């Protein structure tokens, strides 16, 4: 199957899926033995739709057929150019390495191709321009990445990278196996491990993520709220049914994570998630971040989830044990070498 046919097929399938969802009002949501909508199973939220809308689209929520065709042609041109460059590439096995960075070894895990509806211009639907609102005055920004360390201050609130290598506290949260870059809440499509599983009983829903293998227990009955001084990495989640939609409200975050994107901290954030099963193989996932300490307005996004015919295996995070040990040990070796060279 060539690239163009595959891309066109994906787009046509997406449009057919939208049309079917809009025309099929007879879909009956399956029920649990307690009469609640059955959301159980493994769901994938991979996506190649940007979280924030490119500014050229303004308030346009969906791509037109012409824009989709243009995107297909652009991808074809880029693929052809990459193939031509590879054909001209001459590898000299005796050449010294161009960098001391060994690079990544796990590209084959990447799964950021969406399943189903891929014609949105962004996942963010509010504000209407599809972009994060302005940050409040004084809200801090902290950036991380897979490249060199970015100097900053503790606590390190981003999940990837680090600010230094003096101790574990200088590394990102995923390197410490505390919070994964897509483990939520909320769920944000990323490079891989975009899977979560829902379990239900009458009084509880459990939302388990593949990344970091975290299980969030959501009470569906009235219970006393946590006191304000009890704070959790994933917050305290309480749920209720709004028709056929499971609404989960999460508060009491510990403030040691960014609020959304690279901005602020989530100490005062209130996260509202909505899970609605719209077809046998589809859950519509919508979330709203309300954090007046960080943003001047709320943020609402929609991320489609697709049912997976499989199971989630344990995500055994080794960055925080083997990886962390070697990162810090390697830095100590560098420091000794620098000290010896300066004598």
Helices and strands as residue ranges (DSSP letters): H 3-23, E 41-44, G 55-57, H 65-88, G 107-109, E 124-126, G 168-170, E 195-200, E 204-209, G 211-213, E 215-219, E 236-242, E 245-251, E 270-279, E 282-290, E 299-308, I 319-323, H 324-341
